[in-house]
Amino acid sequence: MLSDLMEAEIDGEKLSDEELAGIIVLLLLGGMDTTAGLTGNAFLRIDADPALRRRLIEDPDVPESATEEFLRHDTRCRG
């Protein structure tokens, strides 16, 4: 994605270093916010459901697919 941004043109001109830096900062901040929200919501869900907590601990294959499910079901911030 970053390579594409560095090659991108608007009205025939490449993005300036300042424009690229701004876009990259927004991408990083967006990623951090999304990760923090997912983690917090997942912990709240696990805390509220003892059976889910046990399943995540006992079955090593569950956590990988659980991430997708947490994203799908718990996308709102519950701060």
Secondary structure by P-SEA (a helix, b strand, c coil): caaaaaacccccccccaaaaaaaaaaaaaaaaaaaaaaaaaaaaaaaacaaaaaaaacccccaaaaaaaaaaccccccc
